[in-house]
Amino acid sequence: MPGSLTDLDPPPAPERRWPFYVLWVVGGVAVAAVLFTHLPVSLSRGPAVTEPPAATALPVLPVRPAFRVAPLPAVPARP
């Protein structure tokens, strides 16, 4: 036999690396999305509006509760 057994092996196939890169990009996008949603309001929504609200035509009346709940005594009253 003129050659060794390694000559009978097929040539090495190129490695498939694209699944790794796809998963790496998807994971990076997921982490970026989580971090972006947890930004403070001042950074994610722009500057805060400091103008006072416009005056309304109707006066604002104080709101009273419709009913009042009386507290229960801790010890019932004796007859």
Summary of the structure (lengths in Angstrom):
residues: 79
radius of gyration: 36.6
end to end distance: 118.5
largest distance: 119.0
contacts: 63
relative contact order: 0.05
helix: 35%
strand: 0%
